Amino acid sequence: MILNSPMKKYMFKRILFSIFSLLVVVMLVMLLVFSLIERSVIFQQDDVWNKRNNNDRSMYEYAQYQKYGYLTYVDYSSFLREKYIGLYGDEYDKEADFIKDRSVIQKPDEYLNNETVQEFKAKYEAEGYVIKYLEPVKYKSGKQKPGGSGYLVAVQEKSVVLRLWDYVKGFFTVETTRSVDDPNLEDRYIHFEKDPYSGLFAVTGSGTTHKYLLYFDGHFPFIHQNFIHINLGTSFTTYRGQEITTVINTPTGGLDPVKQQYPNKIGTDEYVDTAIDFHSLTYNPNTTEAERELYSDNYTTASFRQKGLSMLETSFVIGIISIIIAYSVGLPLGILVARRKDKLADKLGNAYIIFIMSVPALAYIFLFAAIGTSLFNLPYKFANSTNKVLAYFLPVISLALPQIGSLMKWMRRYMIDQMNSDYVKFARAEGMSEKEIYRIHISKNALIYLVHGIPGAVLFCLTGAIMTERVYGVPGVGNLLTTAINKHDNGVIVACTVFYTSLSILAIILGDVLLAKYDPRISLSSEGGGGR
Amino acid sequence: MNENKKVPQSTEDMFRFIDSNSISSEKIVAPRYSYWKSVFRVFFRKKTNIFLIAAFVIMLLVAFIMPSFWIYDPNENVTNAATFNLNPKQAMAYFHDGTLKWILGTGALGNSIFYGIVASAKTSLLLAIICAAINMSIGIVLGAVWGYSKKLDAVMLVIYQIIANVPYILLISVLVYVIGSGFWSFIFALTVTGWLPIAYFFRTQVMVIRDREYSLASRCLGTPVRRVISKNILPFLTSVIVTLLATELPSYINMEVFLSYIGVGLSASVPSLGRMIQQGQTAFMTFPHAFWPPVAVAAAITIILYLLGQNLADASDPRTHM
């Protein structure tokens, strides 16, 4: 690293502060979504909830609330089961004591006298739970209403601090040889070996959740690792139960079978057409004998290889192309209009800038869509298009044109500021040609102000574009947050917040570093250089 | 003292000859400079500005007076399916009442698009003016103090970094969810943290001026802080404030359109351009007459506000007063 020591100290402080502010942001967002929004909204479109009645519905609510991270609860019946399994083993449910203890909660007048109930109550009240008794709901005739049986539960609301702690705890998972909890597995190791699928080497493990910990393949980003797993959050409604990192990274184009060999067939010439991605094998403790035969170990669960781009890749490809276009068109145009100040080119450029800056983004996106589809016959909806290359045109243009406008605006402004400075007059007096002055002096100094934004522009391609993706129906990540908000998918909301915040923190730090590298006069830390 | 009691005698040496030219040469003869007069002189020198002002006034008059005559009722034809999605020609032929009401056709529920746009323009303008007024005044006052006080700066920077990272769509959605999506709740949602970026921008501007020599001199002479801010720093930033206003005013209209599009906008009972655009966009290929007029009006309002603000900002920069 070229960073000197005060710089290192400065960066260290900054990163620490960034982590702190990230945590506070997550806590704030958790407060917003878990405390401010009435939690019962999650059942608005829930068919299961609609079908259940009375106490059954309440119990379903508890189960869902626990899943969504609002609270933890313990059902009396599961407590009972554990107690009696300990006493009598697997045949516990035939014991008279068990049946007596189980049925007592259907009798509101006497359940409190039962010893097991008292034990349950004492145990969980000591741990800070609140005991709730759901009385059996009956018709006047004494017959039980549907879903009306009685329940006894211990409920504990999750505090914000606890919720944040749970989130942070689950954020990183590091693979070790102790990751798999299976007493039958004795051979535990992590070592290098030749990877039969890529032909290169790979790091494999036994006792780890994943078989392949580091490997190469022909898919972006080509080097893959499973040592550290980052869990941004889990979706509850939109993508039932999936981790959001998996959702945005899985291609959506359907299965992609290729000629491959099962692990036990390696070395033979027996090939099969399968979409199984053998690099994604994970440990399955319930492996059958037949599977063991085929895979030659217990690593038998794998994901399928799919065609096409993932949500993240789609957004990134569109974003990065539009940025390349924007910078390679916007900057020269900015220089051009600055050189032709108050002439026709400048006036046209200004009119364009005013249009793009003031008109609602939605208006010009639709305007581009209308012009592109009617005049140039470009495909309108991304997903329905048969020509995959042409489909990128409209979204890329809709993203690039406003960026061109803003780059032009700032480039022109900084160029004009620099044009009147003394060093330019001096260069002119020295007899340098106008071309040289613009290229060597003015553009270089004007670019200083724009360098800071480049890392951010690249990184924010990863967040996608909300409006462009909606209008053209692009299957990208831009609308993750808005859909999550509409569906009260709290896990995704938190995940998006962490993702966006980390990107924006990283963008500013990288921007500062790039700026300091581009312009040596700028010093980030207060100790070095000329800053105060 | 004694000398004064003497009876004055008119002698030659009591008078001296003064050349009239030397008196006037002591005075600086310059036209009286008044800041705001010069601003308006420069502003009205440009002919386009007179046109823009006229357009702005007409826009305000139409948006604020006409809705009380042209009463917009989105559900008036909701039971009559024959009136749904009529283009201007069909609508004029169908209703045949010779008024302006159906000049732009009908929407998906037989509502008058023209009356809808006028009513929505009022909402959008009011929203922009109120939000800009609240955010700008809080932002400027707090930004001035924030930029001036170094102690406050450290604290405010932490708060800014944290709040700026809470996704604003989330914040607005949650607020709209909790306090409702009526007009005033929506304004609350847009202003509860909306002043912060303005204050941050303003803080940087104030910091630059704060350390200029003339401010230092004022401080050395013991001028109170309040006076330094109001007399030394704020007048210097007038053109910055007007530039900010020029981008802020249209931005709230754009924001409303955007939020309506993603589904967290104003409630259905408040007519708004964002909602009309959102409703029109689903079928913008088949019924373009329901989509483009509100888009065009939103674009016209934002362009007029932006240009007017930019030109006023140019005029309020004293360097253009030569």
Contacts between the chains, C-beta under 8 A, distances in Angstrom:
chain1	res1	chain2	res2	distance
A	21	B	158	7.2
A	21	B	161	5.1
A	21	B	162	5.1
A	21	B	165	6.8
A	22	B	165	7.7
A	24	B	162	5.0
A	25	B	162	5.7
A	25	B	165	4.6
A	25	B	166	5.8
A	28	B	162	6.9
A	28	B	163	8.0
A	28	B	166	5.6
A	29	B	166	6.1
A	29	B	167	7.8
A	29	B	170	6.6
A	32	B	166	7.6
A	32	B	170	6.7
A	32	B	171	6.9
A	32	B	174	4.7
A	33	B	170	7.5
A	33	B	174	6.7
A	36	B	174	5.4
A	36	B	177	7.7
A	36	B	178	5.1
A	37	B	174	6.2
A	37	B	177	5.7
A	37	B	178	7.0
A	354	B	303	6.7
A	354	B	306	6.4
A	354	B	307	6.5
A	354	B	310	7.7
A	355	B	303	7.3
A	357	B	247	7.5
A	357	B	306	6.7
A	358	B	250	5.0
A	358	B	299	7.6
A	358	B	302	4.4
A	358	B	303	4.9
A	358	B	305	7.4
A	358	B	306	3.7
A	358	B	307	7.7
A	359	B	298	7.7
A	359	B	299	4.4
A	359	B	302	5.9
A	359	B	303	6.6
A	360	B	253	6.9
A	360	B	254	4.4
A	360	B	257	4.3
A	360	B	258	7.1
A	360	B	277	7.8
A	360	B	295	7.5
A	360	B	298	5.3
A	360	B	299	6.8
A	360	B	302	6.6
A	361	B	254	6.7
A	361	B	258	6.7
A	362	B	257	5.5
A	362	B	258	6.5
A	362	B	261	5.6
A	362	B	277	6.3
A	362	B	281	7.6
A	362	B	295	7.6
A	363	B	257	7.6
A	363	B	277	7.6
A	363	B	295	4.5
A	363	B	298	6.3
A	363	B	299	5.3
A	366	B	281	6.6
A	366	B	284	6.3
A	366	B	291	7.3
A	366	B	295	6.8
A	367	B	295	7.9
A	370	B	284	7.6
A	373	B	285	7.9
A	380	B	285	8.0
A	466	B	169	7.9
A	466	B	262	6.4
A	467	B	258	6.8
A	467	B	261	6.7
A	467	B	262	7.9
A	470	B	261	7.3
A	470	B	262	7.4
A	471	B	281	7.7
A	479	B	262	7.9
A	481	B	167	6.2
A	481	B	169	6.3
A	481	B	170	6.7
A	482	B	169	6.4
A	482	B	262	4.9
A	482	B	263	7.3
A	482	B	264	8.0
A	485	B	169	7.0
A	485	B	170	6.2
A	485	B	173	4.7
A	485	B	264	7.3
A	486	B	263	6.1
A	493	B	170	6.3
A	496	B	167	6.9
A	497	B	165	7.8
A	497	B	166	7.2
A	497	B	167	6.0
A	497	B	170	7.1
A	500	B	165	7.5
A	500	B	167	6.0
A	501	B	165	4.4
A	504	B	165	6.2
A	505	B	165	7.6
